């Protein structure tokens, strides 16, 4: 059951990673409102019709594309790519309850801005806690094999938190 009234803004990498693991719908199960800014939609769609996440995002009617009220706000985050900058700016504008973003620099900015955040592995950990999945290890392996780089330390921490044997994905 989705968390009531929890507005969540998601970046490109978590969408792609969850798609690779065939788990994008987990976001709908967790959160009542899942939003992406236009730049994230554009980044996913840039892969063309056969790109990872394109079909899945198009089919996910529960993901809303929300334009920024003040697009200039994203311009202030010059050291981030446009998708990351728009995610953080949109989360600030809407006072979002959570940002789902994986990139280290963007996460640092989110913390500095006082935004609650998690990443793809945090989402997987949460759905395991809720018993929506039985194990995170196979999903981490799928994400890794799909081309998403995950540090050994981060994987080990996620598997430890999930109560699963440590080992490289």
C-alpha positions, 0 to 999 in steps of 0.5 A: 500500500502506497505511503499516503500523501508522500510526494516523490520525485525520481531521477533517470538512473533509478527509473532505468535501474528499476526497469532493468530489474523489471521492478519499475512498478514497485514505485507505484506500490510504495508512493502515492505520487511519483513525479519526474521533471521534463528533463528526466522524461527527455533523458529516458526517451533519448534512448529511442523506441528501443531504449531501456525504460522508454516503453516502461515509462510510457506505460506507467500512467502513474508517473506524472511529468511535472514542469518546474514553475521556475525553470531558472531554479534548476539553472543554479545547480550548474555542476549537475546534469539537467535531469538531476538539477530539475529533480532537485529544483522540482522537489524544492518547489513542491516540498516533496517528501522524498527524492530518489537519486543515485548520483553522488554529487546530486545526493550531496546537493540534496542533503545540502538543500535539506531534501529527504533522499534515497536511491535505487538500492534504498527502494529495493531495501524498502520493498524487501522490508514490506515483503513485496520482494523476497531478495534484493541480491538478484535485482542488484545482479540484474541492475549490475549486469544491465550496465549500471555501476554500483560500488562494492561498498554500497552493494555490501551495505545494501545486502547487509541491511537486507539481511542477505549474504554479502557478495558482489552482484 
